Amino acid sequence: MTHNLIQSEHVTEEQRSLLSSLSNFRMMEFKPLYPLSEYRAALDAVNASLKPAHVKVLMVKIEEILQFAENFGKGLEKMDLTFVAKTYREGLEDLPADLLTEAVSQLKRDYKWTHKYPTPADLREIIMYRLEARRTLRWKLNGVLDNWPDDDA
């Protein structure tokens, strides 16, 4: 499952294999399977996959949600759009662009607009597993690098 967590633009096939090797990672049992440079490169790739979306991308996605809601008659005329946009920005500003795009696309495809207007939490829930999986990979890679055997560095 690890191979699906990081989008291909961030990770090479070799790095995918390295990341998959960490799926059952236990620090006490760790024996390096790859050179140190590959673990460092994998950490760089995971960090890149966690980089928050640029503010312009975020604002475009917020506008997309608002337009979608407006077209489905969800009462935007009764809402303070400045407050709504600020709330979305604060609630989503840490999300990577690919996960933000995925969340907005899935929201437009699957959300049941009949009962309430979607919140930032609704969007986060869509991609939370993938976001947490990336954070876990970063934690594991940092653990590997922090505990690298001295004779192999």
Secondary structure, 3 states (H helix, E strand, C coil): CHHHCCCCCCCCHHHHHHHHHCCCCCHHHCCCCCCHHHHHHHHHHHHHHCCECCHHHHHHHHHHHHHHHHHCCCCHHHCCHHHHHHHHHHHHCCCEHHHHHHHHHHHHHHCCCCCCCCCHHHHHHHHHHHHHHHHHHHHHHHHHHHCCCHHHC
